[in-house]
Amino acid sequence: MTLAAVEDRPLVVSLLVGDGVLGAFGMGVAAEVFGYDHSRLGLPRFDFALVTDRPGVVRTDTGLSLLVEHDLDRLTVSDVVLVTAWEDLSSPVPPSVLEALRAVHARGGQLVSHCTGSFVLAETGLLDGRRATTHWRFAGEMAARYPAVDVDPRVLYVDEGRIITGAGTASGIDALLHLVRREWGATAANGLAREMVVPPHRDGGQAQYIDTPVARCEDDLLGLVLDWARAHLAEDISVEALARRALMSPRSFARRFKATTGTTPHAWLLDQRLTAAESLLEASDAPVEEIARLVGFGTAAGFRDQFSRRRGVSPRAYRQTFRTTSGQVEAVPAGAESAA
């Protein structure tokens, strides 16, 4: 965890805004995550506020006006700085704003952009040599304007450690839930997702949009197949088995799966198993060998290898960081009991 509370103070989270360039949707998402007391879900206390270079009335992209009282001095004490959609890309970002963002990064703060807010981070130079994303419609312009940035227009968000860039609109939710999951664990992220009535986890590598519309009846059937797979992670699930349940050939199923979810069946299953393993590591005393069996990895060695490569820490280190309870297995994935 890099955003642990210091001396029992709230974590300071600031949303950077500019007159006429504030994305109202991104502001609402940020306020939903950081503007309320979610400590009962396992999250720390947050001190959340809007910041601008010239305090006063700030207009949003929808014409609403807000009174922003904090200036850039607040960024000097902010643990997390969010940059939402910057609507007027033709206007230069004030040098004072760029310098303040560089200073946040230099002293170890977390930067998160949403939609065209990534242009602001790119303007600081902090994205040079890094991978980043933005709304697919503006990705070409961003790549042309900032050739030192590796712009990926396909994904929902990119995690580069202390800099996270998110794509457009709803992907702002995904990026912030990813930050919550990374810093405070799957239990906190899942609880927050339930509060917000959104899916608890969409992997950053999923596609921003789907090129081919999906037939309604096939989409409904695919949803049932995915629900079945989540409930039977302990089993040896093959693409062929999923295709049979979807009443498709393996090739047609794989094509339909990719068109619907933006990822492959194998990658989706791996992510589901890792997410289920996170919940078990947080909420149970089950040994790694048992968790590996319950979520379908088979061997503890294979589980440790995949978890460490995908999550960046070992299962043991993850448990030590995010442990929430002690006792017997309490969070067995649905259906795993019958598969045991």
N, C-alpha and C positions, 0 to 999 in steps of 0.2 A: 504494500500500500504506500502510495506517495502522497496521499492527501489526508493523512491522519490529523486529527485535531491537535492543536498545539496549546498546552497549558489550559486545557478545558475551555478554550474560547471557540465560538462558532467559526466555521470556515467561511471566509469572505469570498463571495461570488459576485462578480460584476458583469453586467450586460452592456457592452459598448454600443452606443447609438449615435446617429447623426441626423441632423434636421432634414426631413424629407427622404431619408434613406433607410429608416427603420422598418424591417419586415414584421408586421403585426403578428403573423402566425408564429414565427420563430420566437418572438418575445413571449407569446402565450405559452409555448412549450417550455421555455426556460423558466418562466414563473411557476409553472405547474410542478416542475422537478425541484427547483431550489427555493421557491418562494413560500413554501408551506412547511410545517413541522412534521417530518416523516420519521422522527426518531423511533416511534413504535415499530417501524419496519426494519430497524437496524441501521438507519442512516444517521450521520452526525447532524448537528444543528448547523444551519446555514444563515449567514447574514447576506441577504440578496438585495441588490439595488441596481438601478440604471445609472449609467455614467455617460457623460458627453464632454466634448472639449469646451463647449460654451453653454453652461447651465441656463435653463429657461424652458420655454415651450418648444417641444420637438414634435414634428408632424410624422405620422406613420405613412406607409405606402398606401393605406386605405383612406387617408384623409383625416384620421383621428388625431387629436392633439394631446400630448402628455406633458406634464410639468416634471422635468428632470432636474434634480437639485444637486447632484454630485458631479464634480469636475474630475479631471484626470488624476488628481492627487490620490483618489481612492484606489487607483490601480497599483499604487506603490505598496499597498497592504493587502492586495487581492490574491487569494490562492488559486482561483479559477477566473479566467476572463473569457466571456462568450462574445462572439461577433456574429450577429444574425445577418440576414440578407441586406446587402448594400445596393439599393435599387438604382442609384444614379452612377453608373460605372464610368461616365464621362467626366465626372468631377474628381479632381485630385483629392486624395486623402490628406488631411492636414499633417504636416511634419511632426507636430507635437503628439498626435495619435500614434504615428508609426514609431516614434522614439519610446513612447510609453509601453507599447506592446513588446518592443525589443527588450526593454528593461524587465518586464514581467518574465519573459522567457529566460533571460540571463540569470535571474535569481532563483530559478527553479519552479516558476508558476506553470499552471496548465492553461493552454490556449485551445479553444474549441470554436470552429467556425461552422456556419450553416449556410447552405446555398451560395450566393455570391459573396458572402462574408469571407470566403477563401481568397478573393481578390485582394482584400485588405491585408491578410496575412502574407500573401505573395508579394505585395508591395513592400513589406518590411524586409524582404530577403530571407526570412526564416524558412521558407519552403524551398529554397534553392538546393538542388541535389536530393530532394525528398519527393516521395510520391504523395499526391493529393487529389482530391476530387471537388467537384462543384456540380451545380445543376447541369445535366447533359446539354441543354440548349446553349449554355455559355462556355462549355468546355473548350471548343475550338478557339474562341477568343482568348480564353485564359492561357492556353498553350502557346498561342502566337505572341501574346503580350509578355509572357514570362517563360521563355524557352528553357531556362535552367530548372524549371519545375516539371516533374514527371506527372502530367495530368492524366488521370484515369476517368473517362466519362461514363464507365459502365457500372461502377460500384455504388453502394449506399453510403459508405463512409470509409475513411482510411485512418488507421491508428498509427501514428509515428511517435509514440511515446508521449512526450509532453505537448504534442500538437495533434489534434484530431480535426480532420476536415470532413464535413458531411455534405451530401448532395441536397437536392431541393425538397421543399415542403415536408412531407411526413418523415423523410429520412432524418430530420432533425431529432425526432423522437428516438429513432434507432440509435443515433450517435450518442445521445445523452444516456439512454439505458445501457449502452455498451460501457460508457464511462462509469456508471454506477456499478455495473457488474464487475468491471475490472478492479475498482477501488474498494468496494464494500461487499462484494460477493453476490452469488446467484440468488440467495434468499431475499436480499434487499431489492435486487432488480426485479425479481418476479413479483414481489409484493407491491412494488411501485407500479409495475405494469398492470396488475389487477386494479389498483386504484384508478389508473388512467384508462382502463378498459381497452388495452392495446395488446398485441402479441408480445410476449415477454422477451423474445430474442429473434432478431433477423440478422444473420451473419453479414458482416460488412461487404463480403464478396458477392452478395446477391445482386442481380441486375436492377438498375434504376427503373426500367420499364420493360414491358414485354412487347415484342414486335407483332406477334401473331395472336389475335383474339382466340380465346379458348371456348369451345362449345360448352354451354351451360351444363348439360347432362354429364359430359365427361369430367368437367371440373368438379361437380358434386361427388361423382364416384371417386375421383382422385383424392378428394378430401377425406372420404371414408377410409380409403386405403392408408393415407398418412396417419389418421387417428389409430388405425389398427397397428401400424408399425410402432407408434409411440408406446402403445400398451404392451408390446411384445419385444422390447429391445433385447431381452436376454436370449432370444432365439437367434439362430443363424439365418438372417434374412437376406435373401438374394434378390437381385433385380428380376429374375425370372419368377420368383414367388410373388413379388409385388405386382408384376405384370399380369399374372393369372388372376389375382384378386381384382384387378382393374379391367379384366376381360379384354386385354390387349396383348399383342405380341411384344416380346422384350424390346425390340427396336422401336416400335410405335410408342411404348410406354416411356422409354428413355427420352424420346423426342418430345412427347407431351409433357413429361415431368420438367424438362429443361425450359420449355416454353412457359410453363405455369409458375415455376418457382425461381427461375434464373440460375439454378445450380443443378448438379447431377444427383441421382439417387444415392450414390456412394458418399458424396460429400455431405448431403443432407443427413444421412444416417449417422455418419461420424459426428456431426455437430450435435445431433439429438443425444447421442450416447455420452458425449463430453458434458453436455448440459445436465443430464441426469446424474452423471458422476459428481459434478460440482455440488448438487443438492445433497447427495449422500455424504460427501466429505464434510459438508457444513453441519449437517443435522444428525449424524449418527456416529457410532463408534465402530462401525463395520470395518474390518481389515481391508486393505487394498485388494487382496485376492478375492474377497467376497464381492466387493464393488465391481471389480472387473467382470465377474461372472454375471452379476445382476444386470449390468448395462450392456452386456454382449461383446466384451472384448476378449473373452476366453481366458487369456493368461494375464497374470499381473505384469509380466515384463512388457507385453504388448501394450497394455493400458498405460503403464508408466511412460513408455516411449512416446505414444501418441499424445498423452496429456501434456508432457513436458514440451514437446515440439509445438503444439498448437496453443497452449496457454502460457508458455514461457516460464513456468515453475513446475516443480515436481508435485505429485498429489499430496505428499506429506507437508510440503511447504504451504500449499494452498489450504490444507486443513488447519494448520497452525495459525494462519492469518485470518481465516473466515469462520472458524469454529463458532457455532451459536449455541449448541446444547450438548449435553452428555447423556449417555444412556444407550439403549438398544437401537437397532435400526428403526427409524421412524419415517423416513422419506423414500421408501422403496417405490420406484416408478410403477405406475398403474400397469397391472398385468404381470409384473415380474414375479409375484408370489406364485401364480399358477404355473409359471415357466420354470420355477426353481426345482 
